[in-house]
Amino acid sequence: MVTVAPDQPLKLLHLEDSIADHDLATRTLRRAGLPCQVLRVDSLPDFQRLTDSQSFDVILADYRLPGFTALDAWEHVAKKPHHPPFVLLSGAIGETAAVDAIRRGVADYLLKDDMPRLAHVITRALEVHEARRSREQAVTELAASQRKLADLTEHLQISIEQERASIAREIHDDIGGALTAVRFDVAWIGRHTADPGMQEHALSAADMLQHAIGASQRIMMNLRPPVLEEGLVAAVQWLATGFERRTGVATKVQTSSEIIHAAADIQLVAYRTAQEALTNISKHAHSSKVDIELSDREGVLTLEVADNGCGMDRRTREKSKAFGLTGLQERARTVGGWLDISSRPGKGTSVILSIPLISAPLSKAPGDVQ
């Protein structure tokens, strides 16, 4: 129930041309213990002026008035963003008209013959109105929270890519260069010593250094793939070739064209999606075949990575710690795309990324990370 403090009576506007009916409604509310400040108006212009200049907690209106109906008054009030509940109180309204009024948004209606229920009807209208207002506010706040979360996700993705690019540059410029220089020095020592034991150690050290150089190059490629500078198709094919070589799983790539034109951020999202999908397949799918399809038909970039592995059930996909899949979905949203995952136990898994393409000149090279 709505609790009204004694020092805060409801401000009620009564649209009524009968003074007797107005006095009866006022006395009824007073006897029911519902404190109200009631203001009567009987013309549409006066009603419009008052509702434009003042705020009311409740509007009570007769249905038929000289030259207009309550629906004319309601249409004026309904345009306001925070209008109060509007209750019909009439002795000349049929059920059809009442239902039509409710359908248009009027809070409730009451026949004048049932006047003793007026306080209850007003209280209920206020409760429903407050519940609707709270729900609308919650929806608005949720939408704002979702927008903030999307903005945060986009910011984090950009920050991650920037950090990856920075680390890749450090590996290339510092670690890679240092390892290569040490390998040359070790090789020089091996060539200029006559001690067989020293030569063996130098050869072993050179091999280990070459392994470290190769590992640093692979890490650098994963952090900031320079292959994207050759285009998305080449980058996905490079991913597939490396995946097949490491896992032994037959991997086939089909594309709609040899070159797909898309903005750098879209290409990076597609590349990371393919990379994450292949990583999940290598860890969990136990598949013998992977098919990758890349298309830019009908103005939409579509990437599908499908395997014939063990698949997933819905609980696995929706578990709270499925950050990989959730991250892919959020990443897709940052470029206006969406991600669909289709999977059944024993029937494999298909990850489909779709991103609308906008025909515009690319502002930066596909491999650049801003």
N, C-alpha and C positions, 0 to 999 in steps of 0.2 A: 504494500500500500504506500501511497505517496503521503509523506508526513509534511504538513504545512505548519511552520512555526507561527504562534499567535501574532507575533509582531511583523510577520511577512505574509499578509493575505494575498491570495491570488488576484491578479489583475485581469478582469474578465470584460470583454467587449461583447455586448448583446445587440445583435442586429434584429430589431423587433419594432413593428409599427403600432402594436397594441400596448398602451401603458399598463392596462390591467394584467395582461400576460407577463409583462416585464416585472411588475410588482410581485406577482405570484411566484415567479422563478426566483426572485431575490429572497423572498420569505422562505421558500423551500430550502434554499441553500443555507440560510441562516439557521433554520431549525435542525438541519442535518449536521450542524457544527463545522461546516466548511467555510472558513473565513475568506471573504471575497470583497474586492472593490469592483463594483459592477458599473459600467458606463454604457448607456443606451444610445443607439443611433438608428435612424429609420430611413436614411436615403443612401443610395450607392455612392454619390460624390463625397458625402460626409464620411462614409465608411472607408473609402479609399484614402481620403485625407488623413484620417486618424491612424490607419494601419501603416501609412507611409511615414508619419511623424512620430509615432509612439510604438512601444513594444508591449505585447499582451501575452499572458500565460495561456489563455484559452479564448477562443471565439465561439460564441453561441449564436445561432442564427435561425430565424424562422425561414421556412422554405419559400413561401409566396409573399412577396411584398409589392407595393404599388409600382408597377412599371419594370420590375426585374425580379429575379429569383436569387436564392442563396448561391446557386452555382455561378452566377455572374460575380458575386463577391468572392467566392472561392477561387475562381480563375485569377483574380487580382492578387490574392494572398499567396496562391500556390507558386507564383513566379519568384517569390522571395526565398533566398537561400535558407533562412532559419525561421520559417513561419511556425506559429503555434498550432496545436491541434484545433481542428474546426469541427464543431458538433452541431448537427441539425436538431432543432427543437420545434416541432410543427404539428399542427393538427390537420393539415391539408397536404399530406404527402403519401402517395401510394407506395406499395412495396417495390414496384418496378423502378420508380423514381429514386427510392432510397438505395436500392442496390446499385443503380447507375452512379449515384453520388459517391458511394463507398468505392466503386471501381475507379472513379476519378481521383480518389485520394482523400476524401472526407473521412475524418476519424471515426465517427459514429453518428447514430441518429436516435431520437426518442420522440414518441408521440406525447403531446401535451396532456392527454388523458392519463399518462403514466408518469406524471410530474414527480411523485415521491422518489423515483429512482434517479432523479437528475444528478444528485451529488455522486452517486455511485458511477454513473456513466461518465461524468467529468473526471473523476479520479482514475477510472480505468483508461480513459483516453490519454491522460497525463502519463500514466505508467507505460502504456504502449509507445507513446511519443518519446519518452525518455529512453526506453529500451532500443527503439529504432535509432535515436540520435547516438546512443552509446555504440551501437553496432556500426553505424556509419563512421564514427570517429575511429573505432578500432580498425575498420577496413582501410581508412585513410592512413592511419599510423602504420599498419602493416605494409601498405604499398610504399610508404616513405622508407620504411625499414628495408624493404626489398630493393628499392632503388639505391639506398646507401650500401647495401651488401653487394649489389652489382658493381657500383662504383669502386668499392674497396677491392673486389675481386679483380677488376680491370687494372686498378693501381698495382696490386700485388703481382699480377702477371707481367705488367710492364717492368716493375722493379726486378722481378726474377730474371727476365730476359736481359735487362741491363747488367745485372750482376753476373749472369752467365757470360755475357760478352766480355766483361771486365776480366773475369777469371781466365777465359780462353786467351785473351791477349797476354795476360801475365804468363800463362803456360807457354805460349808461343815465343814471346820475347825473352823471358827470363829462364824458365826451367828448360824449355826445349833447346835454347841456345847454349845454356850451360852444359847440358848433357852431351850435346854434339861436340862442344869444345873438349870436354873431358875424354870422350871417345877417341878423338883425334890424338890427344896426348897419350892415352893408353896404347893406341896403335903405334905411335912413334916409339914409345918405350919398348914395345915388343920387337920392333924392327931393329933397334939399336942395342940390343943386349944379346950376348952369346950364351947366357945361362938358359938351358932348356926349361928348367923349372920356372924361371921368370917369364919366359915366352909363353908357357902354358897358362900361367896366371893372368898374363896380359890378354891372351886370347879369350879366356873365360870372362874377364872383366869387360872386354869389348862386346862380347855377346850379350852380357847382362845389360850393358848400357844401351845397346841397340834395342833390346826388349823394352827398356824403360822409355826410350824415345818413341817406339811404336805405341806404347800404352798412353803416353802423354798426347800423342797425335789423335788417338781414338777418343780420349776424354775431351780434347779440344773440339773435335768434330761433333760430339754429342752436345757440348755446351753451346756452341755457335756454329751451326753447319754452313761452311762456306759453299757447299754444293748448291745451296739455295740461290746463289748468284747465277747459276746456270738454269734456273727455272724450277718450278714445282714438280714437273714431270720427272726431270732428271734427279731431283732430290728424293722423290718417292721410289724411283727405280733403284737408286743407290741404297736406300734403306732396305728394300726387298732383297737385293743381292747380298748385302751384309747379313741379313737375318737368315737367309737360306744357307749361306756359308757357315754360320756359327751353329745353327740348329739342325741342319740336314732336312728341314721341312721344305717340301716343294712349294715355291712361292711364285705366283704369276701376277703380272701387272697388265691391266688393260686401260687404255686412255682414249678419250674422244679425239684428241689431237696431240701433236708433238709438243706444242707450246700452249700453255694456259695462261691468259693474261688476268692477273688479279693483283690487288694492292698487297704491299709487303706484309701488313699485319694479317691479312687473310691467308696468304701463303704460309706464314709461320704457324698459324693455328692449325691449318691442314697438315703441315709437316709434323707438328707435335702430336696431333691426334693419331696419325699413322704410327709414329714412334711409340706412343703409349700403348696403342692397340697391339702392336707386335710384341712389345715387352710383356703384356698380359698373356698373350698366346704362348710365349716361350715359358712362362712361369706356371700357367695353370691349365692350358687347353688340352695338352697331350694330343695334338692334331698331327695329321700327316700331309695336310694340304692347306694353303692359304691363298685366297684370291683377293686381289686389290683392284678396285675399279675407280678411276678418276675421270670426272666429266665436268664440262662447263656448258652443257646444253641448256637452252631456254633461260639463259641469264642466271643460272644457279650453279655454283660450284658444289659438286657432290663427290664425296670420298666414301667408299665402302670397303671395309676390311672384314672379310668373312673367313672363318675356319671351319673345319669339320671335326672339331674336338669334342670334349665331354660336355660343353655347354654349362649354363648356369640356371639355377632356379631363381624365382623372384626374391626370395629372402636373401640370397647371396647378393643380388644386385642392390637391394635396399638396405643392407646392413649399415649401421652407423659409421663404420670405419672403411667404407668403400670409397676412399678419398680419390683414387685414381679416376674412376668413372665420374664421380661428382666434379672433379677438377676439369675433366674434358667438357662436361656440360656447361660449366661456368665459363670456361675459355671460349666455347662457341658463342655464348651470349654476348661476349665482349665485342664481337664483330657482327652482331645481328643475326647469328645463325642458331642452329639447334642440332642436338645430337639424339639419335634414336638407337636403342640397343635392343636387338631381337635375339632371344636365346631360349633354348629348351634343353633340359638334361639329356645328354646323348645325341643331340641334334646340332651341335656346334653353336657358334655365336657370330652375329653380324653387327658391326658398329658402323653406323651411317651418319656422316656429317654433311649438313646442307647449309650453304651460306649464299644468300642473294648477292649477285655481283652488280656493282654500279659502274657504268661505263664512264670512266674518268681517267685522265692521264695519271700514271704512277708518279708519286712525288719523290720516291727514293728507290734505291735498288732493293730487290727482294731479300737479299741477305742482310740488309742493314737493320740494326736494332737501335731504336731511338731511346 
